[in-house]
Amino acid sequence: IEIGAKSTLHREFDVAVALDALKERGDIVAKFAYANWSRQELATRQMAENAIQMVQRVPSPRGDKNGADINLALDALEMAFTHDHVNAFAIVSGDSDFIPLVNKLKEYGKTVYVVGGKAFTSTILQQNCHEFVSYESLLDSRRGRRGDDRQRRDRDQLTLTAESGAGAASLPAAAAAPA
């Protein structure tokens, strides 16, 4: 998804945007990301800030095209078999290689969410999960909320200014204002 966000949407992938959308669908009990983290300074910071367990993939001299995918699939299936309380999985990727994993998780009665870019996620993957969450729509809704927050903050600042000018106690009002 990081590559798709850069090449198609011309912006950096923000994992917090995806996590916020998934939190609306249930409790997140485990978070894993697979990569060669030694080359991903910005992403490493994002993962740490969001308490995502980073699984290090060291590529072989011939490359590591599917190594991370295999790790992800094995870890997901292991969790499906060993953690009865986990009833849903989210795959943040646009890679059609995950279709067999999606189908297998569904066979075992698990709900499967896929977060990816509508423009760069396999159509078959989008159609075969329980719910496809478009990264573009998350960005659009966040932009809209930011505008609403800005308007609300502007109103609150006006109110705070008026309250301060009227001699009201400004500390509780300031504490209640959105950040």
ABEGO torsion letter per residue (X at the ends): XAAAAAAAAGBBBBAAAAAAAAAAAEBBABBBBBBBAAABAAAAAAAAAAGBBBBBBBBBAAEAAAAAAAAAAAAAAAAAAABAABABBBBBBABAAAAAAAAAAAAAGBBBBBBBBAAABBAAAAAABABBBBAAAAAAAAAAAAAAAAAAAAAAAAAAAAAAAAGBBAAAAAAABBX
